Amino acid sequence: MKKIIRAVVATAALAAGLLSVPTTASAAGTPYVPGTLRPSVSQATQDQALQKYYDFWKKNFLTTKCGSGTYAVLSKDADHSFVAEGEGYGLTISAMMADKDTQARSIVDGILKFVKAHPSVNNKDLHAAEQDANCKSVNGSDSATDGDLEIAYGLLIADQKWGSAGSVNYKAEAVRIINAIKKSEVNNSTKFTLLGDWGNDAEYKNSSRSSDWMPGHLRAFAKATGDSFWDSVRTRAETAVSQLQSQYAPNTGLLPDFVVNTNSTPKPAPADFLEGPYDGKYSWNACRDPWRLGADAISASGSAAAAQVRKMNTWIKSATGSDPAKIQSGYSLSGSKTESGQHPCFTAPFAVAAMTDAGSQAWLDKLWTQISTWSPDASDYYGTGITVQVLLILSGNYVAA
């Protein structure tokens, strides 16, 4: 049965304004690959911007209403009150903020409690992708691969930050989910991630979501499990990115939201394949690709993503005349605008791409100013969650598991 995953709706353009907050400690994340660019402003200024957005995210999108000892991330702009990717973002963000927020561990443990209380009907070690305002699983109670990938990754970060000898064995919880992803959310013939644990039927088994091809996550899974299967999944995705860029986006490097034909030569999905008319375009899912590919490029020496994400950076810098305010909310793979107006989920990820290019310091600084002076929107869970994670990377507080 076809499953409709939430499509985020564009919000109004964001107004500028920076709130001052106390200076936090120096960055203490994963060392970046030599030559990686960082914003030209001081570390204190970078940490202030991160703290501002993190505090806003906590205040507006975390709730304890789903049970004692439970935290959950509200997805106010999605089709349902809670979605799996949001809980994954919550785990990753909170774990990476461990050195800056004394509540971080309680938040991680609370989100994990929520996740475990809502298992998928197809594999109890995966998370049911959607819950309603009453914290009840809905819309089939099956999984979404992007959510499970992020939940597992967040738990690996928690293990790095706090170890696994306490009340929660983060490493064991992560490995449990990683093994379930292998069983139920990867096509074992093609080595492509499926759309969810419902996606292995005839209609969807040879399709995938480009924003699930997160090389850093897949590296971490291989490391955590000692299972070379995850290296195969990563290299298959890396090859597909290069193929898609070469054949369908030679001038832009952009990737489509959804990819079909993964059992032979991958190609962009047709319109209305799953979510809407832009399923084969660079839209509300693929907007995360410059961030996901860029994160691997700056943290893993020799990453195939480095050259791939530089193509995106070169194009967007040229297409906007080096003006971040001109980044639009979606493009065809050839670079024509599909939706107008700014949204942080399209603008912020390009800053991570810019970090990979030695000639883009001025461009990166403009992106930094654009991102760090937005006034966040209390109804925009998606854009705020992505912005916090981009700021973790820009400020040097990112952790590669």
Residue pairs with C-beta under 8 A, 6 or more apart in sequence:
1 140
1 198
2 203
2 274
3 139
3 140
3 142
3 195
3 196
3 198
3 199
3 274
4 79
4 139
4 274
4 275
5 129
5 144
5 195
5 196
5 274
5 275
6 75
6 78
6 79
6 80
6 83
6 130
7 79
7 275
7 276
7 284
8 77
8 78
8 284
8 345
8 382
9 77
10 329
10 339
10 341
10 343
11 77
11 343
11 377
11 379
11 380
11 383
12 341
12 377
13 341
13 342
14 342
14 343
14 344
14 374
14 375
14 376
14 377
15 374
15 375
16 373
16 374
16 375
17 373
17 374
17 375
18 49
18 52
18 372
18 373
19 52
20 48
21 48
21 51
21 52
21 55
22 48
22 51
23 44
23 47
23 48
24 44
24 47
24 48
24 50
24 51
24 100
25 47
25 99
25 100
26 43
26 47
27 43
27 46
27 47
27 395
27 396
27 397
28 99
28 396
28 397
29 96
29 392
29 396
29 397
29 398
29 399
30 299
30 398
30 399
30 400
32 38
32 298
32 299
32 355
32 396
33 297
33 298
33 299
33 300
33 301
33 303
33 306
35 358
36 298
36 355
36 356
37 354
37 355
37 356
37 357
37 358
37 360
37 361
37 364
38 46
38 355
38 364
38 394
38 396
39 46
39 364
39 365
39 368
39 394
39 395
40 361
40 365
40 368
41 365
41 368
43 395
43 396
46 391
46 394
46 395
46 396
47 100
47 395
47 397
49 371
49 372
49 391
49 395
50 100
50 388
50 391
50 392
50 395
50 397
51 100
53 376
53 384
53 387
53 388
53 391
54 93
54 97
54 100
54 101
54 388
54 391
56 376
56 378
56 384
57 93
57 376
57 384
57 385
57 388
58 101
58 103
58 107
60 74
60 376
60 378
60 381
60 384
61 73
61 74
61 75
61 76
61 86
61 90
61 381
61 384
61 385
62 71
62 72
62 73
62 74
62 90
62 107
63 71
63 72
63 73
63 74
64 70
64 71
64 72
64 110
65 72
65 135
66 72
66 82
66 114
66 117
66 131
66 135
67 113
67 114
67 117
67 135
69 109
69 110
69 113
70 110
70 111
70 113
70 114
70 117
71 90
71 106
71 107
71 110
71 111
71 113
71 114
72 82
72 87
72 90
72 110
72 111
72 114
72 131
72 135
73 82
73 86
73 87
73 89
73 90
73 111
73 381
73 385
74 81
74 82
74 86
74 381
75 81
75 82
75 83
75 86
75 381
75 382
76 378
76 379
76 380
76 381
77 379
77 380
77 381
77 382
78 86
78 381
78 382
79 130
80 130
80 131
80 132
80 138
80 139
81 131
81 132
81 133
81 135
82 114
82 130
82 131
82 132
82 135
83 129
83 130
83 144
83 147
84 127
84 128
84 129
84 130
84 143
84 144
84 146
84 147
84 148
84 150
84 151
85 144
85 146
85 147
85 150
86 147
86 381
86 385
87 111
87 114
87 115
87 127
87 147
87 150
87 151
88 146
88 147
88 148
88 149
88 150
88 151
88 153
88 154
89 150
89 385
89 386
89 389
90 107
90 111
90 154
90 385
91 108
91 111
91 112
91 150
91 151
91 153
91 154
91 155
91 157
91 158
92 150
92 153
92 154
92 157
92 389
93 385
93 388
93 389
93 392
94 101
94 104
94 107
94 108
94 111
94 154
95 104
95 108
95 154
95 155
95 157
95 158
95 160
95 161
95 399
96 157
96 161
96 392
96 397
96 398
96 399
97 104
97 392
97 397
98 104
98 105
98 158
98 161
98 162
99 161
99 397
100 397
101 107
104 161
105 158
105 161
105 162
108 154
108 155
108 158
108 170
109 167
109 168
111 154
112 155
112 168
112 173
114 135
115 127
115 151
118 127
118 128
118 131
118 137
118 141
119 125
119 126
119 127
119 128
120 126
120 127
120 128
120 129
120 141
120 142
120 143
120 184
120 197
121 128
121 140
121 141
121 142
122 142
122 143
122 184
122 197
122 198
123 143
123 180
123 183
123 184
123 197
125 176
125 177
125 179
125 180
126 143
126 148
126 177
126 180
126 181
126 184
126 185
126 197
127 143
127 147
127 148
127 151
128 137
128 141
128 142
128 143
129 139
129 142
129 143
129 144
129 147
129 196
130 137
130 138
130 139
131 137
131 138
132 138
140 198
142 196
142 197
142 198
143 184
143 185
143 196
143 197
143 198
144 195
144 196
145 181
145 185
145 193
145 194
145 195
145 196
145 197
145 199
145 209
145 212
146 209
146 211
146 212
148 177
148 180
148 181
148 185
149 181
149 193
149 212
149 214
149 217
150 217
151 177
152 174
152 177
152 178
152 181
152 217
152 221
153 174
153 214
153 216
153 217
153 220
153 401
155 170
155 171
155 173
155 174
155 177
156 170
156 171
156 174
156 220
156 224
156 401
157 399
157 401
158 168
158 170
159 170
159 171
159 174
159 401
160 399
160 401
161 399
162 170
163 170
164 170
164 171
164 172
171 224
174 224
175 224
175 225
178 221
178 224
178 225
178 230
179 225
181 193
181 221
182 227
182 229
182 230
184 194
184 197
184 200
185 193
185 194
185 196
185 197
185 199
186 192
186 193
186 194
186 233
187 193
187 194
187 200
187 205
187 206
187 262
187 263
189 263
190 206
190 236
190 262
190 263
191 232
191 233
191 236
192 206
192 208
192 233
192 236
192 237
192 240
192 259
192 262
192 266
193 208
193 209
193 212
193 213
193 233
193 237
194 200
194 204
194 205
194 207
194 208
195 204
195 207
195 208
195 209
195 258
195 274
198 204
199 205
199 207
206 260
206 261
206 262
206 263
207 258
207 259
207 260
207 262
207 269
207 273
207 274
208 258
208 259
208 262
208 266
209 257
209 258
209 259
209 285
210 241
210 244
210 255
210 256
210 257
210 258
210 259
210 285
210 286
210 289
211 257
211 285
211 286
211 287
211 288
211 289
211 292
213 237
213 238
213 240
213 241
213 292
214 292
214 295
214 296
215 234
215 237
215 238
215 292
215 293
215 296
215 300
215 303
215 304
215 305
216 292
216 295
216 296
216 299
216 300
216 400
216 401
217 401
218 230
218 231
218 233
218 234
218 237
219 230
219 231
219 234
219 296
219 300
219 400
220 400
220 401
221 227
221 230
222 228
222 229
222 230
222 231
222 234
223 401
224 401
238 304
238 305
238 308
240 259
240 262
240 266
241 255
241 293
241 304
241 305
241 308
242 304
242 308
243 265
243 266
244 255
244 256
244 259
244 266
244 267
244 268
245 253
245 254
245 255
245 308
245 311
247 267
248 256
248 267
248 268
248 333
249 255
249 333
249 334
251 315
251 334
251 335
252 282
252 311
252 312
252 315
252 319
252 331
252 333
252 334
252 335
253 308
253 309
253 310
253 311
253 312
253 314
253 315
254 282
254 286
254 289
254 312
254 315
254 331
254 333
254 335
255 282
255 286
255 289
255 333
256 268
256 269
256 279
256 280
256 281
256 282
256 283
256 286
256 333
257 269
257 275
257 278
257 279
257 280
257 281
257 282
257 283
257 284
257 285
257 286
258 268
258 269
258 273
258 274
258 275
258 279
258 280
258 285
259 266
259 267
259 268
259 269
260 266
260 267
260 268
260 269
260 270
260 273
261 267
268 280
268 281
268 333
269 279
269 280
270 279
270 280
271 277
271 278
271 279
271 280
272 279
273 279
273 280
275 284
275 285
276 283
278 284
278 330
278 338
278 339
280 333
281 330
281 331
281 332
281 333
281 338
282 289
282 330
282 331
282 332
282 333
282 338
283 330
283 338
283 339
284 330
284 345
284 382
287 330
287 343
287 345
287 346
287 349
288 345
288 349
288 386
289 309
289 312
289 349
290 309
290 312
290 313
290 349
290 350
290 352
290 353
291 348
291 349
291 352
291 353
291 386
291 389
291 390
291 393
292 349
293 305
293 308
293 309
293 312
293 353
294 305
294 309
294 349
294 352
294 353
294 355
294 356
294 393
295 352
295 393
295 398
295 400
296 303
296 305
297 303
297 305
297 306
297 308
297 309
297 355
297 356
298 352
298 355
298 356
298 393
299 398
299 400
300 400
306 356
309 352
309 353
309 356
310 353
310 356
310 357
312 350
312 353
313 350
313 353
313 354
313 356
313 357
313 360
313 363
314 357
315 335
316 327
316 350
316 353
317 354
317 360
317 363
319 326
319 335
320 326
320 327
322 362
322 363
322 366
323 366
324 347
324 350
324 366
324 367
324 369
324 370
325 342
325 370
327 342
327 346
327 347
327 350
328 337
328 338
328 339
328 340
328 341
328 342
328 346
329 338
329 339
329 340
329 341
329 342
329 343
329 346
330 337
330 338
330 339
330 346
331 337
331 338
332 338
343 383
344 371
344 374
344 376
344 380
344 383
344 384
344 386
344 387
345 382
345 383
345 386
347 367
347 370
347 371
348 367
348 371
348 383
348 386
348 387
348 390
348 391
349 386
349 390
350 367
351 364
351 367
351 368
351 371
351 390
351 394
352 390
352 393
352 394
354 360
354 363
354 364
354 367
355 364
355 393
355 394
368 394
371 387
371 390
371 391
371 394
372 391
374 387
376 383
376 384
376 387
377 383
377 384
392 398
